[in-house]
C-alpha cells in the first residue's frame, strides 16, 4: 500500500479565489477540448461520451462494462445505458465469455471500427490547437506534471 502523500500548502482559504485554481483551469481546458472534438465528430454522429469507450475498445480490445465505466469515470449503470445506445447504432456488441458466462465482454463491430477511425485525427487536431505556442519541452513538462497530479488523485481515491 502506498504511503500517504503529504498535501502541499499552495492554496489558502483567504486567497483561494483571487486567481483561477488549477482545478478550474483543468476543467475549462477539458471542457474546451471536449466541445471542439464533439463539434468535429458531430458529422459522424459521435459524442465525447460515445467515442471515448469506442476508442478504448479499439486501443485495448474487448473490455467489460465495469472496466469501461472505471476508465471513463462513470458508474456502471451509466455505461450500460451508453452501451445500449452504441449497440442500437451497431457500433459495438456485448458477447458472453465462453469460459465464464457471468462475464460479458464489449467488442467493436465493423461499423464501430469505421466510426472510430475518424477520432484520432480529430483528437490530434484539437489537442495541437490547444497546445499552440508550447515548445516540445513545455509539452513534455506539462504531461509529467499532470501525470504526477493524476498519481496523487489515484492515491486519494477512496479517501473521499
N, C-alpha and C positions, 0 to 999 in steps of 0.2 A: 504494500500500500504506500503510495507516495506521501511524503511528509507534507504537512500543511505549509503553504507559502505565506509568508508574512505580507500582509497588504501594504501597498505603497501609501504615502501620505500626500499625494499630489493635489487632491481636491480638499477644500474646506467648505463647510456648510455656509459660512458667511460670504464666500466669494464664488461658490459653485456656478452660479448662473450669470456671472459677469461676462463670460465668453462661451461659445459653443463647447459642450463637453465632447469627449471622444465618442461616447455612445451616440449622441445626437448626430455628430458628423458621419459616423459609420452608417447610421440608419438612413440619413439623407442620401448618401452615396449609393447604398444598396438599393434604395427606392428608385433613384435615378437610373441605375443600371437596369433594374427590372422593367421599368416603364419603357425605356428605349428598346430593350430586347423584345418586349411584348409588342410594341408598335411595329417592329420589323417582322415579327413572326405572325402577326395577325393575318396576313395574306395566306399563310399556311394553316390557319385555323388552330394555332397552338398558343397557350398562355404560359406564363412562367411556372405556374403550378403544374402544368401538364408536361412541358418539355424537360423539367428537372428530373423526374423519375424515368422518363424515356431515355434521356442522355445517360443516366446512371446505369440503366439496363444495357445500353449499348456498350458502355465502357467496362462494366464488371460482369456482365452476363446475368442470367436469371437470379432473382432475389425473392425473398419472402416479403409479404406485406409489412411485417414488423421491421425488417431491415430497411425497406424503402422509407417507412414512416420515421424511423430513427435518423436516417440520413437527411431527410428533408425537414426534420424537426417539427413534425406534426403528429397528432395522435393516430393510432392505427385505424380508428373509425373514419377519420377524415381521409386517410389514404385509401381505405376501402371504397369510399364514395367516389374519390377521384379515379380510381382504377375502374370502377363501374362505368364512368363516362368514357374513359380511354378504350375500354373493351367495346362499348357501343360504337365508337368510331373505328373499331377494328385495328387499333394501334398496338394493343398488347393482348395477351391471353393468360389466364391462370390455369396451371397444369398441376395435378396432384402428383406427388412423388411416387415413383414405382416401389420404393423401398419403405416408405412410411406415409400411409395415406392421410395422416394428420397434417402433413406438410404440403403447402401449396406454393409453388414457385410461379412468379410472374415473369413472362417472357415477351420480348418484342415479336411482333408479327412482321411479315414482309412490308406491309403498309406502314408500320411503325418505324422500320428501318429507313424507308423512303422519307417519311416525315421528319425524322430526327437528323437526317443528312444535312439539312439546311442550318441547323442550330450552331455548330462550331464556328462557321464563318461569321454568322451574326454576332455571336459572343465575342469573337476576336475583334470585330469592327467596333463594337460598343465599348469593350474594355480598353482598347487602344485609344479611343476618343477620350475616355475619362482619364487616361494617363498622359494626355498631351503635355509636353514640356518636361516630363520626367526623364532623367538620364537612366541608363541601364542600371547604374549603381544605386540610384534612388529607388528605382522599382524593386531591385533586389532587397534593399534595406526595408522598404515598406512591407514586402512579403514576410521577411524574417520577423519584423515587429508584430505583424498581425498573427503570425503563427505562434508567437510567444503568448499573445493575448488569448488566442484560441486554446492553447495548452492550459493557461490559467483558468479559463472558463470550464474546461473539461474537469480540472481538479476541483472546481467549486460545485460541479453538478451533484445534486443530491444533498447539498447543504442548505438549500433554499428553505 
